[in-house]
Structures are given as structure tokens and as C-alpha cells.
Amino acid sequence: MAILENIQNSQVVRAYRQGYLAWLGAHKAAFDMTQEGISKLMNSREELVEDLVQKGEAVEADVQTRVNGFFNRAN
């Protein structure tokens, strides 16, 4: 067992493990950044659609008012 412990505690194994953990941490950080970006995109998409719907409703109401006014003057 002493040989195995020496191998596990060697500088090469520790350096390899640190490299592996850094690689793993980089992937986790990239995943987290992607998740945040997707969340922001989804939230802004919903706000954009809602804003466009409100503007569309305003245009529709304006057109209805103008059309009703036109037909009321014609009578």
C-alpha cells in the first residue's frame, strides 16, 4: 500500500488532478453562463412579445375609432 499512497501523493498525480478539476470547473462555468443567457433570452422574448401585442392593440383601437368615425360621418 505504501507504493500506491506514494503514487497518489506524487506531484504528477496532484498536478493531473488539479488540471482535471480545472477542466471540469470550466465546463461547469460555461454551463452556468449558458443557462443564465438562455434565461435572459426567454425573459426578454416574453417582454418583447408582450410589448408588441400592446402596440398592436393600440393600433387596432385607433383604426377602429377612425373607421367608426368615418362611417358615422357618412350616415
N, CA, C and O atoms as a GROMACS GRO file, in nm:
protein
  300
    1MET      N    1   0.081  -0.120   0.000
    1MET     CA    2   0.000   0.000   0.000
    1MET      C    3   0.085   0.126   0.000
    1MET      O    4   0.041   0.231  -0.048
    2ALA      N    5   0.203   0.116   0.053
    2ALA     CA    6   0.288   0.234   0.060
    2ALA      C    7   0.321   0.285  -0.080
    2ALA      O    8   0.330   0.406  -0.100
    3ILE      N    9   0.338   0.195  -0.175
    3ILE     CA   10   0.367   0.237  -0.313
    3ILE      C   11   0.248   0.310  -0.372
    3ILE      O   12   0.264   0.414  -0.437
    4LEU      N   13   0.127   0.257  -0.349
    4LEU     CA   14   0.006   0.322  -0.401
    4LEU      C   15  -0.013   0.460  -0.338
    4LEU      O   16  -0.050   0.554  -0.408
    5GLU      N   17   0.011   0.472  -0.209
    5GLU     CA   18   0.000   0.602  -0.141
    5GLU      C   19   0.102   0.700  -0.196
    5GLU      O   20   0.072   0.818  -0.214
    6ASN      N   21   0.224   0.651  -0.222
    6ASN     CA   22   0.328   0.737  -0.279
    6ASN      C   23   0.286   0.787  -0.417
    6ASN      O   24   0.309   0.903  -0.451
    7ILE      N   25   0.226   0.699  -0.495
    7ILE     CA   26   0.181   0.738  -0.629
    7ILE      C   27   0.068   0.841  -0.618
    7ILE      O   28   0.070   0.942  -0.688
    8GLN      N   29  -0.029   0.817  -0.530
    8GLN     CA   30  -0.142   0.908  -0.514
    8GLN      C   31  -0.099   1.044  -0.462
    8GLN      O   32  -0.161   1.146  -0.495
    9ASN      N   33   0.005   1.048  -0.383
    9ASN     CA   34   0.052   1.174  -0.325
    9ASN      C   35   0.162   1.239  -0.408
    9ASN      O   36   0.215   1.343  -0.369
   10SER      N   37   0.197   1.181  -0.520
   10SER     CA   38   0.306   1.238  -0.601
   10SER      C   39   0.261   1.368  -0.666
   10SER      O   40   0.142   1.393  -0.684
   11GLN      N   41   0.358   1.450  -0.700
   11GLN     CA   42   0.330   1.580  -0.762
   11GLN      C   43   0.263   1.564  -0.898
   11GLN      O   44   0.178   1.645  -0.935
   12VAL      N   45   0.301   1.463  -0.971
   12VAL     CA   46   0.243   1.440  -1.104
   12VAL      C   47   0.094   1.410  -1.092
   12VAL      O   48   0.013   1.466  -1.167
   13VAL      N   49   0.057   1.323  -1.000
   13VAL     CA   50  -0.084   1.287  -0.983
   13VAL      C   51  -0.162   1.408  -0.932
   13VAL      O   52  -0.273   1.433  -0.978
   14ARG      N   53  -0.105   1.483  -0.839
   14ARG     CA   54  -0.174   1.603  -0.790
   14ARG      C   55  -0.192   1.706  -0.901
   14ARG      O   56  -0.298   1.768  -0.912
   15ALA      N   57  -0.089   1.724  -0.982
   15ALA     CA   58  -0.099   1.820  -1.094
   15ALA      C   59  -0.203   1.774  -1.195
   15ALA      O   60  -0.281   1.855  -1.245
   16TYR      N   61  -0.205   1.644  -1.224
   16TYR     CA   62  -0.305   1.591  -1.316
   16TYR      C   63  -0.445   1.612  -1.260
   16TYR      O   64  -0.536   1.653  -1.333
   17ARG      N   65  -0.463   1.585  -1.132
   17ARG     CA   66  -0.594   1.601  -1.069
   17ARG      C   67  -0.637   1.748  -1.071
   17ARG      O   68  -0.753   1.777  -1.099
   18GLN      N   69  -0.546   1.838  -1.043
   18GLN     CA   70  -0.580   1.981  -1.048
   18GLN      C   71  -0.619   2.023  -1.189
   18GLN      O   72  -0.712   2.101  -1.208
   19GLY      N   73  -0.547   1.972  -1.287
   19GLY     CA   74  -0.582   2.002  -1.426
   19GLY      C   75  -0.719   1.950  -1.462
   19GLY      O   76  -0.798   2.018  -1.527
   20TYR      N   77  -0.747   1.827  -1.418
   20TYR     CA   78  -0.879   1.768  -1.443
   20TYR      C   79  -0.988   1.849  -1.374
   20TYR      O   80  -1.092   1.876  -1.435
   21LEU      N   81  -0.966   1.889  -1.250
   21LEU     CA   82  -1.066   1.967  -1.177
   21LEU      C   83  -1.086   2.104  -1.241
   21LEU      O   84  -1.198   2.156  -1.244
   22ALA      N   85  -0.978   2.165  -1.291
   22ALA     CA   86  -0.990   2.293  -1.360
   22ALA      C   87  -1.071   2.277  -1.488
   22ALA      O   88  -1.155   2.362  -1.519
   23TRP      N   89  -1.048   2.169  -1.561
   23TRP     CA   90  -1.124   2.141  -1.683
   23TRP      C   91  -1.272   2.122  -1.650
   23TRP      O   92  -1.360   2.175  -1.717
   24LEU      N   93  -1.298   2.046  -1.545
   24LEU     CA   94  -1.435   2.021  -1.502
   24LEU      C   95  -1.502   2.151  -1.457
   24LEU      O   96  -1.617   2.176  -1.490
   25GLY      N   97  -1.430   2.232  -1.383
   25GLY     CA   98  -1.483   2.361  -1.338
   25GLY      C   99  -1.512   2.455  -1.454
   25GLY      O  100  -1.610   2.529  -1.451
   26ALA      N  101  -1.428   2.452  -1.557
   26ALA     CA  102  -1.450   2.536  -1.675
   26ALA      C  103  -1.579   2.496  -1.746
   26ALA      O  104  -1.654   2.582  -1.791
   27HIS      N  105  -1.604   2.368  -1.756
   27HIS     CA  106  -1.727   2.322  -1.819
   27HIS      C  107  -1.849   2.360  -1.736
   27HIS      O  108  -1.953   2.396  -1.792
   28LYS      N  109  -1.839   2.352  -1.605
   28LYS     CA  110  -1.949   2.391  -1.518
   28LYS      C  111  -1.975   2.541  -1.531
   28LYS      O  112  -2.091   2.584  -1.537
   29ALA      N  113  -1.869   2.622  -1.537
   29ALA     CA  114  -1.885   2.767  -1.552
   29ALA      C  115  -1.950   2.800  -1.686
   29ALA      O  116  -2.037   2.886  -1.693
   30ALA      N  117  -1.908   2.732  -1.792
   30ALA     CA  118  -1.969   2.754  -1.924
   30ALA      C  119  -2.116   2.715  -1.923
   30ALA      O  120  -2.198   2.785  -1.982
   31PHE      N  121  -2.148   2.607  -1.859
   31PHE     CA  122  -2.288   2.564  -1.848
   31PHE      C  123  -2.371   2.668  -1.773
   31PHE      O  124  -2.481   2.702  -1.816
   32ASP      N  125  -2.318   2.717  -1.662
   32ASP     CA  126  -2.390   2.818  -1.583
   32ASP      C  127  -2.411   2.946  -1.664
   32ASP      O  128  -2.520   3.003  -1.660
   33MET      N  129  -2.310   2.991  -1.737
   33MET     CA  130  -2.323   3.112  -1.820
   33MET      C  131  -2.427   3.091  -1.929
   33MET      O  132  -2.505   3.182  -1.959
   34THR      N  133  -2.428   2.975  -1.987
   34THR     CA  134  -2.526   2.945  -2.092
   34THR      C  135  -2.667   2.944  -2.035
   34THR      O  136  -2.759   2.997  -2.097
   35GLN      N  137  -2.684   2.885  -1.919
   35GLN     CA  138  -2.815   2.882  -1.855
   35GLN      C  139  -2.864   3.023  -1.826
   35GLN      O  140  -2.981   3.054  -1.849
   36GLU      N  141  -2.776   3.110  -1.776
   36GLU     CA  142  -2.813   3.249  -1.748
   36GLU      C  143  -2.852   3.320  -1.877
   36GLU      O  144  -2.951   3.393  -1.880
   37GLY      N  145  -2.775   3.298  -1.982
   37GLY     CA  146  -2.805   3.361  -2.110
   37GLY      C  147  -2.939   3.317  -2.166
   37GLY      O  148  -3.015   3.398  -2.219
   38ILE      N  149  -2.968   3.189  -2.154
   38ILE     CA  150  -3.096   3.137  -2.204
   38ILE      C  151  -3.211   3.194  -2.122
   38ILE      O  152  -3.315   3.230  -2.177
   39SER      N  153  -3.193   3.204  -1.991
   39SER     CA  154  -3.297   3.262  -1.906
   39SER      C  155  -3.324   3.406  -1.944
   39SER      O  156  -3.440   3.448  -1.953
   40LYS      N  157  -3.217   3.484  -1.965
   40LYS     CA  158  -3.234   3.624  -2.005
   40LYS      C  159  -3.303   3.634  -2.140
   40LYS      O  160  -3.389   3.720  -2.159
   41LEU      N  161  -3.265   3.549  -2.233
   41LEU     CA  162  -3.326   3.549  -2.365
   41LEU      C  163  -3.474   3.517  -2.356
   41LEU      O  164  -3.556   3.584  -2.420
   42MET      N  165  -3.510   3.418  -2.278
   42MET     CA  166  -3.651   3.380  -2.264
   42MET      C  167  -3.730   3.493  -2.199
   42MET      O  168  -3.842   3.522  -2.242
   43ASN      N  169  -3.674   3.556  -2.096
   43ASN     CA  170  -3.744   3.667  -2.030
   43ASN      C  171  -3.759   3.786  -2.123
   43ASN      O  172  -3.866   3.846  -2.128
   44SER      N  173  -3.656   3.820  -2.196
   44SER     CA  174  -3.664   3.935  -2.285
   44SER      C  175  -3.756   3.905  -2.403
   44SER      O  176  -3.822   3.995  -2.454
   45ARG      N  177  -3.762   3.778  -2.446
   45ARG     CA  178  -3.852   3.741  -2.554
   45ARG      C  179  -3.996   3.761  -2.511
   45ARG      O  180  -4.077   3.815  -2.587
   46GLU      N  181  -4.029   3.718  -2.391
   46GLU     CA  182  -4.164   3.734  -2.341
   46GLU      C  183  -4.202   3.882  -2.328
   46GLU      O  184  -4.313   3.922  -2.361
   47GLU      N  185  -4.108   3.963  -2.280
   47GLU     CA  186  -4.133   4.107  -2.268
   47GLU      C  187  -4.151   4.170  -2.406
   47GLU      O  188  -4.237   4.256  -2.424
   48LEU      N  189  -4.069   4.129  -2.502
   48LEU     CA  190  -4.080   4.182  -2.637
   48LEU      C  191  -4.215   4.148  -2.698
   48LEU      O  192  -4.280   4.235  -2.756
   49VAL      N  193  -4.258   4.024  -2.686
   49VAL     CA  194  -4.386   3.983  -2.742
   49VAL      C  195  -4.499   4.060  -2.674
   49VAL      O  196  -4.592   4.105  -2.741
   50GLU      N  197  -4.491   4.074  -2.544
   50GLU     CA  198  -4.594   4.148  -2.471
   50GLU      C  199  -4.599   4.294  -2.517
   50GLU      O  200  -4.708   4.350  -2.536
   51ASP      N  201  -4.484   4.354  -2.535
   51ASP     CA  202  -4.476   4.493  -2.583
   51ASP      C  203  -4.536   4.506  -2.723
   51ASP      O  204  -4.610   4.600  -2.751
   52LEU      N  205  -4.504   4.412  -2.809
   52LEU     CA  206  -4.558   4.416  -2.946
   52LEU      C  207  -4.710   4.396  -2.946
   52LEU      O  208  -4.780   4.460  -3.025
   53VAL      N  209  -4.760   4.310  -2.861
   53VAL     CA  210  -4.904   4.288  -2.851
   53VAL      C  211  -4.973   4.417  -2.805
   53VAL      O  212  -5.076   4.455  -2.859
   54GLN      N  213  -4.916   4.483  -2.706
   54GLN     CA  214  -4.974   4.609  -2.658
   54GLN      C  215  -4.977   4.714  -2.768
   54GLN      O  216  -5.076   4.784  -2.784
   55LYS      N  217  -4.870   4.724  -2.844
   55LYS     CA  218  -4.866   4.820  -2.955
   55LYS      C  219  -4.969   4.783  -3.062
   55LYS      O  220  -5.034   4.870  -3.119
   56GLY      N  221  -4.982   4.653  -3.089
   56GLY     CA  222  -5.080   4.608  -3.186
   56GLY      C  223  -5.222   4.640  -3.140
   56GLY      O  224  -5.305   4.680  -3.221
   57GLU      N  225  -5.248   4.622  -3.013
   57GLU     CA  226  -5.380   4.655  -2.959
   57GLU      C  227  -5.408   4.803  -2.971
   57GLU      O  228  -5.520   4.843  -3.003
   58ALA      N  229  -5.307   4.885  -2.947
   58ALA     CA  230  -5.324   5.031  -2.960
   58ALA      C  231  -5.354   5.070  -3.104
   58ALA      O  232  -5.440   5.154  -3.128
   59VAL      N  233  -5.284   5.009  -3.200
   59VAL     CA  234  -5.308   5.038  -3.341
   59VAL      C  235  -5.449   4.992  -3.379
   59VAL      O  236  -5.521   5.064  -3.448
   60GLU      N  237  -5.488   4.874  -3.334
   60GLU     CA  238  -5.621   4.822  -3.364
   60GLU      C  239  -5.730   4.915  -3.310
   60GLU      O  240  -5.827   4.944  -3.379
   61ALA      N  241  -5.713   4.961  -3.187
   61ALA     CA  242  -5.812   5.052  -3.127
   61ALA      C  243  -5.820   5.182  -3.205
   61ALA      O  244  -5.928   5.236  -3.226
   62ASP      N  245  -5.704   5.234  -3.247
   62ASP     CA  246  -5.700   5.358  -3.325
   62ASP      C  247  -5.772   5.340  -3.459
   62ASP      O  248  -5.849   5.426  -3.500
   63VAL      N  249  -5.747   5.229  -3.525
   63VAL     CA  250  -5.811   5.203  -3.654
   63VAL      C  251  -5.962   5.187  -3.636
   63VAL      O  252  -6.039   5.239  -3.717
   64GLN      N  253  -6.004   5.117  -3.533
   64GLN     CA  254  -6.147   5.101  -3.509
   64GLN      C  255  -6.214   5.236  -3.485
   64GLN      O  256  -6.324   5.262  -3.534
   65THR      N  257  -6.148   5.322  -3.408
   65THR     CA  258  -6.202   5.456  -3.383
   65THR      C  259  -6.215   5.534  -3.513
   65THR      O  260  -6.316   5.599  -3.536
   66ARG      N  261  -6.113   5.529  -3.596
   66ARG     CA  262  -6.117   5.602  -3.723
   66ARG      C  263  -6.224   5.546  -3.817
   66ARG      O  264  -6.296   5.621  -3.882
   67VAL      N  265  -6.234   5.414  -3.823
   67VAL     CA  266  -6.334   5.351  -3.911
   67VAL      C  267  -6.475   5.387  -3.862
   67VAL      O  268  -6.561   5.424  -3.942
   68ASN      N  269  -6.497   5.376  -3.731
   68ASN     CA  270  -6.628   5.412  -3.675
   68ASN      C  271  -6.660   5.559  -3.701
   68ASN      O  272  -6.773   5.594  -3.734
   69GLY      N  273  -6.561   5.645  -3.686
   69GLY     CA  274  -6.582   5.787  -3.714
   69GLY      C  275  -6.614   5.811  -3.861
   69GLY      O  276  -6.698   5.895  -3.893
   70PHE      N  277  -6.549   5.741  -3.949
   70PHE     CA  278  -6.574   5.756  -4.093
   70PHE      C  279  -6.717   5.715  -4.128
   70PHE      O  280  -6.786   5.785  -4.201
   71PHE      N  281  -6.759   5.599  -4.074
   71PHE     CA  282  -6.894   5.551  -4.105
   71PHE      C  283  -7.003   5.636  -4.038
   71PHE      O  284  -7.112   5.651  -4.093
   72ASN      N  285  -6.972   5.692  -3.921
   72ASN     CA  286  -7.071   5.777  -3.855
   72ASN      C  287  -7.089   5.909  -3.930
   72ASN      O  288  -7.199   5.964  -3.932
   73ARG      N  289  -6.984   5.961  -3.991
   73ARG     CA  290  -6.994   6.083  -4.072
   73ARG      C  291  -7.070   6.056  -4.202
   73ARG      O  292  -7.140   6.143  -4.254
   74ALA      N  293  -7.056   5.936  -4.256
   74ALA     CA  294  -7.120   5.902  -4.382
   74ALA      C  295  -7.271   5.890  -4.365
   74ALA      O  296  -7.346   5.908  -4.461
   75ASN      N  297  -7.317   5.860  -4.244
   75ASN     CA  298  -7.462   5.845  -4.222
   75ASN      C  299  -7.521   5.976  -4.200
   75ASN      O  300  -7.642   5.986  -4.180
   0.00000   0.00000   0.00000
